[in-house]
Amino acid sequence: MTAPDPITRVVETNLCTGCGACAGRFPELIRMVEDPANGRRPVVSSGAEGRQAAEAAMAVCAGVGADHAALPARDEIDATWGPVLMAWEGWAADGEIRFRGSSGGAVTALALSMLESGEATGVAHVAQREDDPRLNKSVISRTRAELLRGAGSRYAQASPAERLGEIASVPGRYAFVGKPCDVASVAKATRANRMFAEKIAATISIFCAGAPTLAATDKLLDRLAVPKDATLTDLRYRGDGWPGMMQARYRDAAGEIHQSEAITYGEGWGTILQASRKWRCRICADHTGEFADISVGDPWHNPPKGNTDAGRSLIVARTPRGVAIVEEAIRRGILVAEPRPRGVIAEAQPNLLETRGAVFGRRLAMRLVGLALPRDRGLNSGALWLRHLTMKARVQSVAGSLKRILRYRLWRSVRITAR
Protein backbone atom coordinates (compact mmCIF):
# COMPACT_ATOMS: atom_id res chain seq x y z
CA MET A 1 0.00 0.00 0.00
CA THR A 2 1.31 3.45 -0.93
CA ALA A 3 2.15 5.64 2.05
CA PRO A 4 -0.07 8.72 2.41
CA ASP A 5 1.23 12.08 1.27
CA PRO A 6 2.72 14.24 4.06
CA ILE A 7 -0.26 16.60 4.44
CA THR A 8 -2.67 13.68 4.75
CA ARG A 9 -0.29 12.16 7.28
CA VAL A 10 -0.37 15.39 9.31
CA VAL A 11 -4.16 15.08 9.43
CA GLU A 12 -4.07 11.37 10.27
CA THR A 13 -1.72 11.93 13.23
CA ASN A 14 -3.78 14.72 14.84
CA LEU A 15 -1.22 17.42 14.08
CA CYS A 16 -3.29 19.49 11.63
CA THR A 17 -4.50 22.85 12.99
CA GLY A 18 -6.89 23.49 10.10
CA CYS A 19 -5.25 26.81 9.22
CA GLY A 20 -5.70 26.29 5.47
CA ALA A 21 -2.19 27.38 4.46
CA CYS A 22 -1.56 24.21 2.44
CA ALA A 23 -4.81 24.72 0.51
CA GLY A 24 -4.05 28.41 0.05
CA ARG A 25 -0.63 27.60 -1.33
CA PHE A 26 -1.93 24.95 -3.76
CA PRO A 27 -5.66 25.66 -4.20
CA GLU A 28 -6.05 23.48 -7.28
CA LEU A 29 -4.68 20.37 -5.59
CA ILE A 30 -5.54 20.75 -1.89
CA ARG A 31 -8.94 21.79 -0.58
CA MET A 32 -10.35 22.35 2.90
CA VAL A 33 -13.46 20.42 3.92
CA GLU A 34 -15.80 20.58 6.92
CA ASP A 35 -15.71 17.48 9.09
CA PRO A 36 -18.29 17.66 11.93
CA ALA A 37 -16.11 15.70 14.36
CA ASN A 38 -12.59 16.73 13.34
CA GLY A 39 -13.02 20.29 12.11
CA ARG A 40 -11.82 21.90 8.87
CA ARG A 41 -9.13 19.71 7.40
CA PRO A 42 -7.29 19.50 4.05
CA VAL A 43 -7.94 16.84 1.43
CA VAL A 44 -5.19 16.29 -1.13
CA SER A 45 -5.94 15.34 -4.73
CA SER A 46 -4.89 11.82 -5.63
CA GLY A 47 -2.04 11.29 -8.03
CA ALA A 48 1.51 12.49 -8.46
CA GLU A 49 0.63 16.19 -8.70
CA GLY A 50 -1.30 16.08 -5.44
CA ARG A 51 1.57 14.36 -3.66
CA GLN A 52 4.08 16.89 -5.01
CA ALA A 53 1.86 19.75 -3.84
CA ALA A 54 1.55 18.18 -0.39
CA GLU A 55 5.31 17.77 -0.13
CA ALA A 56 5.87 21.41 -1.07
CA ALA A 57 3.07 22.57 1.26
CA MET A 58 4.90 21.19 4.29
CA ALA A 59 7.06 24.33 4.14
CA VAL A 60 4.05 26.39 5.28
CA CYS A 61 2.61 23.92 7.82
CA ALA A 62 2.94 25.09 11.42
CA GLY A 63 0.95 22.08 12.60
CA VAL A 64 4.10 19.96 12.44
CA GLY A 65 6.11 22.57 14.31
CA ALA A 66 7.19 26.19 14.60
CA ASP A 67 10.55 27.77 15.39
CA HIS A 68 10.05 29.78 18.58
CA ALA A 69 13.82 29.83 19.03
CA ALA A 70 14.06 32.19 16.05
CA LEU A 71 11.96 34.82 17.83
CA PRO A 72 13.92 37.58 19.60
CA ALA A 73 13.87 37.22 23.39
CA ARG A 74 15.38 40.02 25.45
CA ASP A 75 14.14 38.92 28.85
CA GLU A 76 11.82 36.58 30.75
CA ILE A 77 8.72 38.33 29.40
CA ASP A 78 9.76 37.61 25.81
CA ALA A 79 10.82 34.07 26.68
CA THR A 80 7.40 33.37 28.19
CA TRP A 81 5.03 35.22 25.84
CA GLY A 82 7.02 35.74 22.66
CA PRO A 83 8.38 39.17 21.68
CA VAL A 84 6.61 42.04 23.48
CA LEU A 85 7.88 45.45 22.38
CA MET A 86 4.94 47.51 23.64
CA ALA A 87 1.47 46.94 25.08
CA TRP A 88 -1.70 48.99 25.33
CA GLU A 89 -5.26 48.72 26.59
CA GLY A 90 -7.69 50.34 24.21
CA TRP A 91 -10.72 50.28 21.96
CA ALA A 92 -12.00 51.36 18.56
CA ALA A 93 -12.93 55.04 18.40
CA ASP A 94 -15.79 54.08 16.06
CA GLY A 95 -18.69 53.27 18.39
CA GLU A 96 -20.20 50.62 16.12
CA ILE A 97 -16.90 48.78 15.71
CA ARG A 98 -16.32 48.90 19.47
CA PHE A 99 -19.84 47.60 20.18
CA ARG A 100 -19.72 44.77 17.66
CA GLY A 101 -16.22 43.63 18.58
CA SER A 102 -15.58 40.79 21.02
CA SER A 103 -13.87 43.13 23.44
CA GLY A 104 -12.96 46.62 22.24
CA GLY A 105 -12.95 46.16 18.46
CA ALA A 106 -9.19 46.75 18.27
CA VAL A 107 -8.54 44.16 15.54
CA THR A 108 -11.12 45.72 13.22
CA ALA A 109 -9.86 49.22 14.05
CA LEU A 110 -6.25 48.30 13.28
CA ALA A 111 -7.27 46.63 10.02
CA LEU A 112 -9.36 49.67 9.04
CA SER A 113 -6.46 52.00 9.80
CA MET A 114 -4.20 49.97 7.51
CA LEU A 115 -6.77 50.15 4.70
CA GLU A 116 -7.36 53.88 5.09
CA SER A 117 -3.65 54.70 5.31
CA GLY A 118 -2.88 52.63 2.22
CA GLU A 119 -0.60 50.31 4.18
CA ALA A 120 -2.81 47.44 3.02
CA THR A 121 -5.12 47.07 0.03
CA GLY A 122 -7.01 44.17 1.60
CA VAL A 123 -7.43 42.28 4.86
CA ALA A 124 -7.66 38.48 4.97
CA HIS A 125 -9.86 37.23 7.82
CA VAL A 126 -12.87 35.03 8.50
CA ALA A 127 -16.57 35.78 8.56
CA GLN A 128 -19.83 33.93 9.12
CA ARG A 129 -21.14 31.96 6.16
CA GLU A 130 -24.46 33.30 4.91
CA ASP A 131 -25.77 29.89 3.85
CA ASP A 132 -24.87 28.24 7.18
CA PRO A 133 -24.08 30.61 10.09
CA ARG A 134 -22.64 27.71 12.07
CA LEU A 135 -19.63 27.78 9.74
CA ASN A 136 -16.93 30.27 8.83
CA LYS A 137 -15.55 31.33 5.48
CA SER A 138 -12.25 33.00 4.67
CA VAL A 139 -12.59 36.38 2.98
CA ILE A 140 -10.60 39.42 1.92
CA SER A 141 -12.13 42.76 2.89
CA ARG A 142 -11.33 46.14 1.37
CA THR A 143 -13.85 48.43 3.08
CA ARG A 144 -15.15 49.19 6.56
CA ALA A 145 -18.46 47.51 5.76
CA GLU A 146 -16.70 44.35 4.62
CA LEU A 147 -14.48 44.31 7.72
CA LEU A 148 -17.56 44.42 9.95
CA ARG A 149 -18.53 40.99 8.57
CA GLY A 150 -15.82 39.56 10.78
CA ALA A 151 -16.38 41.67 13.91
CA GLY A 152 -16.91 39.61 17.06
CA SER A 153 -15.56 36.19 17.95
CA ARG A 154 -16.30 33.19 15.77
CA TYR A 155 -15.93 30.14 18.03
CA ALA A 156 -15.96 27.71 15.13
CA GLN A 157 -13.40 26.10 12.85
CA ALA A 158 -11.75 28.62 10.52
CA SER A 159 -9.08 28.51 7.81
CA PRO A 160 -8.09 32.11 6.98
CA ALA A 161 -4.78 31.03 5.41
CA GLU A 162 -6.82 29.64 2.51
CA ARG A 163 -6.60 33.22 1.22
CA LEU A 164 -2.87 32.83 0.52
CA GLY A 165 -3.76 31.85 -3.03
CA GLU A 166 -5.66 35.07 -3.64
CA ILE A 167 -2.98 37.11 -1.89
CA ALA A 168 -0.42 35.60 -4.26
CA SER A 169 -2.44 36.17 -7.43
CA VAL A 170 -4.11 39.55 -6.89
CA PRO A 171 -1.94 42.71 -6.89
CA GLY A 172 -1.61 44.56 -3.60
CA ARG A 173 -0.40 44.11 -0.04
CA TYR A 174 -2.54 42.44 2.58
CA ALA A 175 -3.02 42.38 6.32
CA PHE A 176 -3.72 38.92 7.70
CA VAL A 177 -5.92 38.27 10.75
CA GLY A 178 -6.11 34.84 12.33
CA LYS A 179 -5.57 32.58 15.30
CA PRO A 180 -2.01 31.99 16.56
CA CYS A 181 -1.72 28.75 14.56
CA ASP A 182 -2.92 30.50 11.39
CA VAL A 183 -0.40 33.29 11.85
CA ALA A 184 2.40 30.79 12.57
CA SER A 185 1.76 29.13 9.20
CA VAL A 186 1.70 32.49 7.41
CA ALA A 187 4.99 33.34 9.12
CA LYS A 188 6.47 30.13 7.71
CA ALA A 189 5.13 31.10 4.27
CA THR A 190 6.83 34.50 4.43
CA ARG A 191 10.14 32.86 5.35
CA ALA A 192 9.84 30.21 2.65
CA ASN A 193 8.77 32.54 -0.17
CA ARG A 194 9.96 36.11 -0.71
CA MET A 195 6.76 36.93 -2.59
CA PHE A 196 4.66 36.37 0.54
CA ALA A 197 7.14 38.37 2.62
CA GLU A 198 6.57 41.30 0.26
CA LYS A 199 2.79 40.93 -0.01
CA ILE A 200 1.91 40.40 3.66
CA ALA A 201 1.74 43.93 5.07
CA ALA A 202 1.24 42.71 8.64
CA THR A 203 -0.18 39.85 10.67
CA ILE A 204 -2.64 40.33 13.53
CA SER A 205 -3.38 37.44 15.86
CA ILE A 206 -6.25 37.06 18.26
CA PHE A 207 -5.63 35.31 21.57
CA CYS A 208 -7.05 31.79 21.32
CA ALA A 209 -7.87 28.94 23.69
CA GLY A 210 -8.84 26.51 20.94
CA ALA A 211 -11.47 26.07 18.24
CA PRO A 212 -14.64 24.02 18.93
CA THR A 213 -16.05 21.63 16.34
CA LEU A 214 -19.29 21.78 14.39
CA ALA A 215 -20.74 19.14 16.71
CA ALA A 216 -20.17 21.53 19.64
CA THR A 217 -21.90 24.34 17.77
CA ASP A 218 -24.93 22.10 17.34
CA LYS A 219 -24.94 21.51 21.11
CA LEU A 220 -24.86 25.27 21.61
CA LEU A 221 -27.88 25.68 19.34
CA ASP A 222 -29.71 23.05 21.39
CA ARG A 223 -28.95 25.02 24.55
CA LEU A 224 -30.25 28.17 22.84
CA ALA A 225 -33.47 26.23 22.08
CA VAL A 226 -33.25 26.72 18.32
CA PRO A 227 -35.79 24.29 16.78
CA LYS A 228 -34.26 21.47 14.75
CA ASP A 229 -36.45 22.29 11.74
CA ALA A 230 -35.67 26.02 11.80
CA THR A 231 -33.40 27.79 9.32
CA LEU A 232 -30.54 29.48 11.15
CA THR A 233 -29.92 33.03 9.90
CA ASP A 234 -27.38 34.33 12.44
CA LEU A 235 -25.26 33.01 15.30
CA ARG A 236 -23.47 35.42 17.60
CA TYR A 237 -20.83 34.04 19.95
CA ARG A 238 -19.62 37.37 21.35
CA GLY A 239 -19.87 41.05 20.56
CA ASP A 240 -22.66 43.62 20.93
CA GLY A 241 -20.96 44.61 24.18
CA TRP A 242 -18.18 43.03 26.22
CA PRO A 243 -17.92 40.10 26.57
CA GLY A 244 -21.30 39.79 24.88
CA MET A 245 -24.02 37.17 24.91
CA MET A 246 -24.34 34.04 22.80
CA GLN A 247 -27.56 34.18 20.81
CA ALA A 248 -29.05 32.90 17.54
CA ARG A 249 -31.61 34.18 15.07
CA TYR A 250 -33.66 31.78 12.97
CA ARG A 251 -36.59 31.55 10.56
CA ASP A 252 -39.45 29.14 11.19
CA ALA A 253 -41.41 27.15 8.60
CA ALA A 254 -43.85 30.04 8.16
CA GLY A 255 -41.01 32.42 7.34
CA GLU A 256 -41.17 34.33 10.62
CA ILE A 257 -37.87 35.46 12.18
CA HIS A 258 -37.21 34.64 15.85
CA GLN A 259 -34.48 35.49 18.34
CA SER A 260 -33.34 32.66 20.58
CA GLU A 261 -32.74 33.02 24.27
CA ALA A 262 -29.32 34.41 25.13
CA ILE A 263 -26.71 32.86 27.40
CA THR A 264 -23.54 34.33 28.85
CA TYR A 265 -20.10 33.87 27.37
CA GLY A 266 -19.11 32.08 30.57
CA GLU A 267 -21.84 29.47 30.17
CA GLY A 268 -21.51 29.04 26.42
CA TRP A 269 -17.74 28.72 26.33
CA GLY A 270 -17.19 27.21 29.74
CA THR A 271 -19.85 24.48 29.73
CA ILE A 272 -20.48 23.73 26.04
CA LEU A 273 -17.85 24.79 23.52
CA GLN A 274 -14.58 24.48 25.44
CA ALA A 275 -14.88 20.74 26.04
CA SER A 276 -15.05 19.97 22.31
CA ARG A 277 -11.66 21.41 21.36
CA LYS A 278 -9.67 18.93 19.33
CA TRP A 279 -6.51 17.29 20.64
CA ARG A 280 -4.25 19.51 18.51
CA CYS A 281 -5.62 22.57 20.31
CA ARG A 282 -4.93 20.97 23.68
CA ILE A 283 -1.25 20.45 22.86
CA CYS A 284 -0.77 23.95 21.42
CA ALA A 285 1.61 26.12 23.44
CA ASP A 286 1.00 29.43 21.64
CA HIS A 287 -2.29 31.02 22.68
CA THR A 288 -1.27 34.65 22.20
CA GLY A 289 0.10 34.81 18.64
CA GLU A 290 3.85 34.96 19.21
CA PHE A 291 4.65 35.05 15.48
CA ALA A 292 2.35 38.01 14.75
CA ASP A 293 3.20 41.67 14.33
CA ILE A 294 0.32 42.49 16.68
CA SER A 295 -1.67 40.31 19.08
CA VAL A 296 -5.04 41.25 20.58
CA GLY A 297 -6.97 39.67 23.44
CA ASP A 298 -9.18 40.36 26.44
CA PRO A 299 -7.81 42.38 29.38
CA TRP A 300 -9.43 40.14 31.97
CA HIS A 301 -7.45 41.82 34.76
CA ASN A 302 -9.74 44.81 34.16
CA PRO A 303 -12.97 42.83 33.66
CA PRO A 304 -16.38 44.10 32.57
CA LYS A 305 -18.95 44.59 35.30
CA GLY A 306 -21.75 43.05 33.25
CA ASN A 307 -22.26 41.08 30.05
CA THR A 308 -22.59 43.94 27.56
CA ASP A 309 -20.20 46.63 28.80
CA ALA A 310 -18.30 49.01 26.53
CA GLY A 311 -15.41 46.87 25.37
CA ARG A 312 -11.67 47.11 25.97
CA SER A 313 -8.89 45.22 24.20
CA LEU A 314 -5.38 44.22 25.22
CA ILE A 315 -3.04 45.11 22.33
CA VAL A 316 0.51 43.75 22.09
CA ALA A 317 3.00 44.91 19.46
CA ARG A 318 5.61 42.22 18.81
CA THR A 319 7.64 43.77 15.98
CA PRO A 320 8.72 47.30 15.03
CA ARG A 321 6.20 47.10 12.21
CA GLY A 322 3.50 46.26 14.74
CA VAL A 323 4.45 49.23 16.92
CA ALA A 324 4.25 51.56 13.92
CA ILE A 325 0.81 50.25 12.91
CA VAL A 326 -0.64 50.70 16.40
CA GLU A 327 0.85 54.17 16.78
CA GLU A 328 -0.47 55.20 13.36
CA ALA A 329 -3.98 53.99 14.25
CA ILE A 330 -3.82 56.06 17.45
CA ARG A 331 -2.49 59.09 15.57
CA ARG A 332 -5.29 58.84 13.01
CA GLY A 333 -7.91 58.73 15.76
CA ILE A 334 -9.12 55.26 14.77
CA LEU A 335 -7.84 53.59 17.94
CA VAL A 336 -7.99 54.91 21.50
CA ALA A 337 -5.28 53.28 23.60
CA GLU A 338 -3.34 53.73 26.83
CA PRO A 339 0.15 52.22 27.33
CA ARG A 340 0.51 49.26 29.66
CA PRO A 341 3.59 47.49 31.09
CA ARG A 342 5.12 44.82 28.86
CA GLY A 343 4.28 42.14 31.41
CA VAL A 344 0.56 42.85 31.29
CA ILE A 345 -0.27 39.56 29.52
CA ALA A 346 0.50 37.64 32.72
CA GLU A 347 -1.99 39.84 34.59
CA ALA A 348 -4.64 39.74 31.88
CA GLN A 349 -4.38 36.01 31.09
CA PRO A 350 -2.89 34.31 34.19
CA ASN A 351 -4.37 30.92 33.28
CA LEU A 352 -2.28 30.78 30.11
CA LEU A 353 0.94 30.28 32.08
CA GLU A 354 -0.46 27.08 33.58
CA THR A 355 -1.93 26.07 30.23
CA ARG A 356 1.42 26.42 28.49
CA GLY A 357 3.11 24.47 31.26
CA ALA A 358 0.48 21.72 31.07
CA VAL A 359 1.27 21.32 27.36
CA PHE A 360 4.64 19.90 28.37
CA GLY A 361 2.91 17.20 30.42
CA ARG A 362 0.45 16.43 27.63
CA ARG A 363 3.22 16.06 25.08
CA LEU A 364 5.18 13.93 27.53
CA ALA A 365 2.20 11.57 27.67
CA MET A 366 2.16 11.46 23.87
CA ARG A 367 5.84 10.62 23.81
CA LEU A 368 5.32 7.80 26.32
CA VAL A 369 2.82 6.06 24.03
CA GLY A 370 4.66 6.82 20.80
CA LEU A 371 2.32 9.41 19.25
CA ALA A 372 3.60 11.92 16.70
CA LEU A 373 4.55 15.27 18.26
CA PRO A 374 4.82 18.80 16.86
CA ARG A 375 8.50 19.61 16.33
CA ASP A 376 8.45 23.02 17.98
CA ARG A 377 11.82 24.61 18.76
CA GLY A 378 12.50 26.97 21.62
CA LEU A 379 9.41 26.36 23.76
CA ASN A 380 9.78 27.04 27.47
CA SER A 381 6.80 24.91 28.46
CA GLY A 382 9.03 22.48 30.36
CA ALA A 383 10.32 25.26 32.61
CA LEU A 384 6.78 26.55 33.15
CA TRP A 385 5.63 23.00 33.95
CA LEU A 386 8.19 22.86 36.76
CA ARG A 387 7.84 26.42 38.06
CA HIS A 388 4.14 27.26 37.74
CA LEU A 389 2.34 23.94 38.16
CA THR A 390 1.87 22.23 41.49
CA MET A 391 2.97 18.62 41.82
CA LYS A 392 -0.68 17.59 41.57
CA ALA A 393 -1.15 19.63 38.39
CA ARG A 394 2.02 18.18 36.85
CA VAL A 395 0.87 14.63 37.53
CA GLN A 396 -2.60 15.46 36.20
CA SER A 397 -1.19 16.92 32.98
CA VAL A 398 0.44 13.56 32.22
CA ALA A 399 -2.03 11.11 33.76
CA GLY A 400 -5.08 12.98 32.48
CA SER A 401 -3.61 13.03 28.99
CA LEU A 402 -2.88 9.32 29.08
CA LYS A 403 -6.51 8.70 30.02
CA ARG A 404 -7.71 10.92 27.18
CA ILE A 405 -5.41 9.17 24.71
CA LEU A 406 -6.85 5.82 25.76
CA ARG A 407 -10.47 7.01 25.92
CA TYR A 408 -10.42 8.54 22.45
CA ARG A 409 -7.92 6.07 20.96
CA LEU A 410 -5.79 8.90 19.69
CA TRP A 411 -3.30 6.49 18.14
CA ARG A 412 -5.85 5.69 15.43
CA SER A 413 -5.54 7.51 12.13
CA VAL A 414 -7.96 10.41 11.70
CA ARG A 415 -10.30 9.83 8.77
CA ILE A 416 -12.01 12.84 7.25
CA THR A 417 -15.62 12.77 6.12
CA ALA A 418 -15.93 15.56 3.56
CA ARG A 419 -18.88 17.94 3.53
RALIN-V546110 format. One record per helix or strand of 3 or more residues. SS is the DSSP state (h for helix, s for strand). FROM is the first residue (numbers start at 1). TO is the last residue. If there is no record, write none. Layout:
BEGIN
ss:from:to
SS:FROM:TO
SS:FROM:TO
END
This chain:
BEGIN
ss:from:to
h:6:12
h:21:25
s:30:35
s:39:44
h:48:60
h:68:70
h:76:81
s:86:92
h:95:100
h:106:117
s:122:128
s:136:141
h:144:150
h:160:169
s:174:178
h:180:192
h:194:199
s:200:206
h:214:223
s:231:236
s:242:251
s:257:259
h:265:276
h:279:282
s:294:297
h:300:302
s:313:317
h:320:331
s:335:340
h:344:348
h:351:369
h:381:388
h:391:407
END
